[in-house]
Amino acid sequence: MMDISLCPQCSATLSVTDLICTSCETQLPFCIITGYHLIIDDWTQCPSCHFPALYSKLKEYLLTETHCPMCDQEISPHTIFLNAGLNEWTKQQQRFKKMKSKRKPLIEENLVSLNEPDKN
């Protein structure tokens, strides 16, 4: 049985191992502990390198380990917080969406001009 969760961008149902949403095509951040994509209600980050992690999995990891697997800095369990980094990711996605919507007409315009017969 495949483990599923929701896309943090559009809430589509996905396999936890999907790193690109098949519905909204968003590249999903992945957890430094599991490699699974992050989900809205279980989001945190390393306080040193800010690499994302599933909050529950990082808390569990810190029961036996003391250093971030990405930056090797010591992490104290009381320095990680639920939803740390989520706001920044959401804002980044909103900026990216705006940029993408501005580029789409330009791309379509260029495709039309490429398909027009050469007038020379």
Protein Blocks (a to p, Z undefined) as FASTA:
>chain_A
ZZddddfklopacdfkbcbdfklopacdddfklopacdfklcccdfklopacdfklmmmm
mmmbcbdfklopacdfklpcehihklmmmmmmmmmmmmmmmmmmmmmmmmmmmmpccfZZ
